[in-house]
Amino acid sequence: MMATHTRGQTALGQALAAAIAERGPITFADYMEVALYYPEGGYYTQAGRVPQGWEGDYLTSTDLHPLFGAAIGRQLAQIWDLLGRPRPFNVLENGAGRGHLARDIATWAAESAPDGFAEALAYHPRDIRDVVAPPPADAADPSGPFHVVLSNELIDAFAVHVVEHTADGLAEVYVDATGTPPHLTERLGPPATPAVADYLARFAIPWQRFPLGWRAEVNLAAEAWLARVADRLAPHGVVITIDYGDTARRLYTAERRRGTLLCYHQHQISDDPLALTGAQDITAHVNFSALIATGQRHGLRRAGLVTQRDFLLGLGLRTEAEALAAQRFPLAETARHTDAGQRDYLRRASLRHAIAALLAPAGMGGFRVLIQQRGLPGSGKTLLGLHAPQG
């Protein structure tokens, strides 16, 4: 059971506890939605909050080095070429955050891309708040359809239902409020919607054989998001999804008794989502099997599912990093005994450290990259990011 909280609670947490005490418990998914996206005090909606980066609560690949964005740019350029070099080449980034990925792709396009790509590229960054609360279907949006829809560590921040195996069957976790003044706590109840239990059944998760108390997350919002993406994709287009997670068979196991839900605050990890409501990030691993299945229902075919490490290696990240080091830090080898040589040596070491972090199998290199396509020549099998060099 999650702990109850009377100390360290935020104004949003106090207001939510009071509302729950008056109106009754809500699903954990509804709680997570409020904690992350409530217009007044939600984690991603607070004015002035910078959740990402060294001054925030967590790092993403875009914080480590611009070469990550350059690698994505190379993949986009190849897709553009395979699609016949359309003008404009519409790319939508869902969950663009501070815009670092857009900036790094644009820089690479201006400096290193094939002729015509920079002029053709029409890049549309979209904030995470607009992704989880999409505009009405009839809202004017002149920017679509899109040739590529790209996201980097977006879906892990979608609100999830949490289920638990109990002696009475499958239960759902609700957030309640007790005491005076009211404080947040949790309780178990029947699944709020049949879709929750159906989700586990669709992926043949044998939760009945797992230990009592086993927990897992059910991300129905991810499936709804991909359905919307498919509707916005051009007849010939690609969806690139980068995030931490795995296939259902590997994600939902007896050994992972408490699920994957984690919280991030000032680069510290917690498993207590009821604390610091609106002041900490709440995430859950992505079920890529659900995205693959949803895509198939909406005309998207899986081109490949690879690790971020293999994806970046296939796009030449290591080679590009060494070329950049030789260009920018030449004195690291030729004059290391001088002050200038020492500066180059340390800067080259910093670059190599960033690249190692992007490729680390137990870290960001272990993230998954799912590429889905509709009408791409060769079904996307020739995409560079799907072909890491051997050895």
C-alpha positions in Angstrom: 0.0 0.0 0.0 1.1 3.5 -0.7 1.7 5.7 2.4 -0.7 8.4 3.4 0.5 12.0 3.4 -0.1 14.8 5.9 3.3 16.5 5.5 5.1 17.9 2.5 1.9 18.2 0.6 1.4 20.9 -2.0 -1.4 23.4 -2.4 -2.7 21.3 -5.3 -2.5 18.1 -3.1 -4.4 19.8 -0.3 -7.1 21.1 -2.7 -7.4 17.7 -4.3 -7.7 15.9 -0.9 -10.5 18.3 0.1 -12.3 17.7 -3.2 -12.0 13.9 -2.9 -13.2 13.9 0.7 -16.3 15.7 -0.4 -17.0 13.9 -3.7 -15.4 10.4 -3.3 -12.4 8.6 -4.5 -11.0 8.8 -8.0 -9.0 6.4 -10.1 -5.2 6.7 -9.9 -5.3 7.6 -13.6 -7.5 10.6 -12.8 -5.2 11.5 -9.9 -2.1 11.3 -12.2 -3.9 13.4 -14.8 -4.5 16.2 -12.2 -1.1 15.9 -10.7 0.6 16.4 -14.1 -1.7 18.5 -16.1 -4.2 20.4 -14.0 -4.2 24.0 -15.3 -3.4 25.5 -11.9 -0.6 23.7 -10.2 -0.1 20.6 -12.4 3.5 19.5 -12.9 3.7 20.3 -16.6 1.4 23.4 -16.5 3.0 25.5 -13.8 4.3 28.8 -15.1 8.1 29.0 -14.7 8.6 25.4 -14.0 11.5 23.7 -15.9 11.0 20.0 -15.3 13.7 18.9 -17.7 17.4 19.4 -17.7 20.2 19.8 -15.1 18.2 22.4 -13.2 15.0 20.4 -13.3 14.0 16.9 -12.1 15.2 14.6 -14.9 17.3 14.4 -18.0 16.4 13.2 -21.5 18.7 12.4 -24.4 18.4 15.9 -25.8 20.0 17.2 -22.6 23.2 15.2 -23.2 24.4 16.4 -26.6 23.1 17.9 -29.9 24.4 14.9 -31.7 21.2 13.1 -30.6 19.1 15.5 -32.5 21.5 15.3 -35.5 21.0 11.6 -35.6 17.2 12.0 -35.6 17.8 14.6 -38.4 19.6 12.0 -40.5 16.7 9.6 -40.1 14.2 12.2 -41.1 16.3 13.1 -44.2 16.3 9.5 -45.3 12.5 9.3 -44.8 12.1 12.5 -46.8 14.2 11.0 -49.6 12.2 7.7 -49.6 8.9 9.7 -49.8 10.1 11.5 -52.9 11.4 14.6 -51.3 8.0 16.3 -50.6 7.8 20.1 -50.1 6.9 20.9 -47.5 8.1 17.9 -45.5 5.8 18.1 -42.4 7.2 16.8 -39.2 5.2 16.9 -35.9 7.0 16.5 -32.6 4.6 15.6 -29.8 5.8 16.7 -26.4 8.5 19.1 -27.6 9.4 20.4 -24.1 12.0 23.2 -24.3 12.4 22.7 -28.0 16.0 21.3 -27.8 15.3 18.5 -30.2 13.7 20.9 -32.8 16.7 23.2 -32.4 19.3 20.4 -32.9 17.5 19.0 -35.9 17.3 22.4 -37.5 21.0 23.1 -36.8 21.9 19.8 -38.4 19.6 20.4 -41.4 21.2 23.8 -42.0 24.8 22.6 -41.7 24.9 19.0 -42.9 21.7 17.8 -44.5 21.3 16.8 -48.2 20.6 19.6 -50.5 17.0 20.8 -50.3 16.2 19.1 -47.0 16.5 22.2 -44.8 14.3 24.2 -47.1 11.7 21.5 -47.3 11.5 20.7 -43.6 8.4 22.2 -41.9 8.9 21.3 -38.2 5.9 21.6 -35.9 6.8 21.2 -32.1 3.8 20.6 -29.9 3.7 21.0 -26.2 2.8 18.0 -24.0 -0.2 19.8 -22.6 -1.7 20.0 -26.1 -1.0 16.3 -26.6 -2.9 15.0 -23.5 -5.7 17.5 -24.0 -6.1 17.6 -27.8 -8.1 20.4 -29.5 -11.6 19.6 -30.8 -11.7 17.6 -33.9 -13.1 20.5 -35.9 -10.5 23.0 -34.7 -8.6 24.6 -37.5 -5.1 23.2 -38.0 -3.4 24.1 -41.3 -0.2 22.2 -40.5 -1.3 18.6 -41.2 -1.3 16.0 -42.5 2.2 15.0 -41.3 4.8 12.9 -43.1 6.5 12.1 -39.7 5.1 12.2 -36.1 8.0 12.0 -33.6 8.0 11.8 -29.8 10.8 11.4 -27.3 9.9 10.3 -23.8 6.3 11.4 -24.1 4.1 8.4 -23.5 5.7 7.5 -20.2 4.0 10.7 -18.8 0.5 9.7 -19.9 -1.9 9.0 -17.0 -2.2 5.3 -16.3 -4.6 3.1 -14.4 -3.0 0.9 -11.8 -4.3 -2.6 -11.1 -3.5 -5.2 -8.4 -4.0 -8.9 -8.1 -6.1 -9.6 -5.0 -7.8 -12.6 -3.4 -11.0 -11.4 -5.0 -9.6 -11.0 -8.4 -8.3 -8.0 -10.3 -8.7 -4.7 -8.5 -8.0 -1.1 -9.5 -6.1 1.4 -7.3 -8.2 4.5 -6.4 -7.0 7.7 -4.6 -9.1 8.5 -1.5 -8.8 11.1 1.3 -9.3 10.6 5.0 -8.7 12.4 8.2 -9.1 16.0 9.4 -7.7 17.9 7.5 -8.1 15.3 4.7 -4.9 13.7 3.4 -4.4 11.5 0.4 -4.4 7.8 0.7 -5.2 4.8 -1.6 -7.8 2.2 -1.6 -8.7 -0.7 -3.9 -11.9 -1.2 -5.8 -13.4 -2.8 -8.8 -12.0 -1.8 -12.2 -13.5 1.5 -13.2 -14.0 0.3 -16.8 -14.0 -3.1 -18.5 -11.2 -1.8 -20.7 -8.7 -2.1 -17.9 -9.1 -5.9 -17.5 -9.6 -6.3 -21.3 -6.2 -4.6 -21.7 -4.4 -7.4 -19.8 -6.4 -10.1 -21.6 -5.5 -8.7 -25.0 -1.9 -9.2 -24.3 -2.3 -12.6 -22.7 -0.9 -11.4 -19.3 -1.4 -14.4 -16.9 -1.9 -12.1 -13.9 -4.0 -14.8 -12.1 -0.8 -16.9 -11.8 1.2 -14.0 -10.3 1.6 -13.4 -6.6 -1.1 -11.6 -4.6 -0.3 -8.0 -4.4 1.2 -7.9 -8.0 0.7 -4.6 -9.6 0.8 -3.2 -13.1 0.0 -0.1 -15.1 -2.6 0.1 -17.9 -2.0 3.0 -20.3 -5.2 3.4 -22.2 -4.3 7.0 -23.0 -1.4 5.8 -25.2 -3.7 3.8 -27.4 -6.0 6.8 -27.8 -3.0 9.0 -28.6 -1.7 6.7 -31.4 -5.2 6.5 -32.9 -5.2 10.3 -33.1 -1.7 10.3 -34.6 -2.7 7.8 -37.3 -5.6 10.1 -38.3 -3.2 13.0 -38.7 -0.6 11.0 -40.7 -0.2 11.5 -44.4 -1.1 8.5 -46.7 2.6 7.9 -46.8 4.2 8.5 -43.5 6.1 7.4 -40.4 5.7 7.4 -36.7 8.8 7.4 -34.5 8.3 6.7 -30.8 11.3 6.8 -28.4 10.7 5.9 -24.8 11.6 3.6 -22.0 9.5 0.4 -21.8 9.3 -3.0 -23.5 7.0 -5.5 -25.1 4.0 -6.7 -23.0 5.6 -10.2 -22.5 8.7 -8.6 -20.9 6.9 -5.8 -19.1 4.2 -7.7 -17.3 6.0 -10.4 -15.3 5.7 -12.0 -11.9 9.1 -10.7 -11.0 8.0 -7.1 -11.5 5.7 -7.2 -8.5 5.1 -3.5 -8.0 4.9 -2.4 -11.6 7.1 0.4 -13.1 5.6 3.5 -11.6 8.3 6.0 -10.6 8.5 9.7 -9.6 11.2 12.2 -10.2 12.0 15.3 -8.1 15.3 17.2 -8.2 17.0 14.1 -9.8 15.9 11.9 -7.0 13.7 8.8 -7.6 10.7 7.9 -5.5 8.0 5.3 -5.7 5.5 7.5 -3.9 3.2 9.3 -6.3 0.8 10.7 -3.6 3.6 12.9 -2.2 4.4 16.4 -3.7 1.3 16.4 -5.9 2.1 18.6 -8.9 5.7 19.1 -7.8 7.2 15.8 -9.0 7.0 13.9 -12.3 5.2 10.6 -12.4 6.0 8.1 -15.1 5.4 4.5 -16.1 7.1 2.3 -18.6 5.6 2.1 -22.1 3.9 -1.1 -23.4 5.2 -1.1 -27.0 3.0 -4.2 -27.8 0.0 -1.9 -27.3 1.4 0.7 -29.7 2.1 -1.9 -32.3 -1.4 -3.4 -32.0 -3.1 -0.1 -32.0 -1.1 1.0 -35.0 -2.1 -2.1 -37.0 -5.8 -1.3 -36.3 -5.2 2.1 -37.8 -3.2 1.1 -40.9 0.3 1.5 -39.4 2.7 -1.3 -39.9 5.7 -2.0 -37.7 8.9 -1.3 -39.5 11.0 -2.1 -36.5 11.5 -2.0 -32.7 15.1 -1.6 -31.6 17.0 -0.2 -28.7 18.0 3.5 -28.7 21.6 2.2 -28.7 21.1 0.3 -32.0 19.1 3.1 -33.5 21.8 5.7 -32.8 24.6 3.4 -33.9 22.7 2.7 -37.2 22.6 6.4 -37.7 26.3 6.8 -37.3 26.4 8.5 -33.9 29.7 7.1 -32.8 31.4 7.9 -36.1 29.9 11.4 -36.0 31.1 11.9 -32.5 34.7 11.0 -33.3 34.7 13.2 -36.4 33.4 16.1 -34.2 36.0 15.5 -31.6 38.8 15.5 -34.2 37.4 18.7 -35.7 36.8 20.7 -32.5 39.4 19.3 -30.1 42.5 18.7 -32.3 45.0 19.5 -29.5 43.7 16.7 -27.3 46.2 14.4 -29.1 48.8 16.7 -30.6 49.5 19.1 -27.7 48.1 17.5 -24.6 51.0 18.9 -22.5 49.8 22.5 -23.1 47.0 24.4 -21.4 45.1 24.4 -24.7 45.7 20.7 -25.2 44.4 20.0 -21.7 41.2 22.0 -22.4 40.7 20.0 -25.6 41.4 16.8 -23.9 38.8 17.5 -21.2 36.2 18.7 -23.7 36.7 15.6 -25.8 36.3 13.4 -22.7 33.0 15.2 -21.9 31.8 14.5 -25.4 32.7 10.9 -25.2 31.0 10.6 -21.8 27.7 12.1 -23.3 27.8 9.6 -26.2 28.5 6.7 -23.8 25.4 7.8 -21.8 23.2 7.9 -24.9 24.4 4.4 -25.8 24.5 2.8 -22.3 22.5 -0.5 -22.5 21.5 -0.2 -18.8 20.5 3.5 -19.3 19.3 5.6 -22.2 20.7 3.1 -24.7 18.2 0.6 -23.4 15.2 2.8 -24.3 13.1 1.5 -27.2 12.6 3.1 -30.6 9.4 2.0 -32.4 9.1 2.9 -36.1 5.7 2.4 -37.7 4.9 3.3 -41.3 2.1 3.6 -43.8 3.0 3.4 -47.5 6.7 3.8 -47.1 8.7 2.2 -49.9 10.2 -1.0 -48.8 8.0 -1.0 -45.7 10.7 0.9 -43.9 13.0 -2.0 -43.7 15.9 0.1 -45.2 15.7 2.8 -42.6 19.2 3.5 -41.2 18.1 3.5 -37.6 17.0 -0.2 -37.9 20.4 -1.4 -39.0 23.1 -1.0 -36.4 26.6 -2.0 -37.5 27.7 -5.4 -36.2 30.6 -5.7 -33.8 
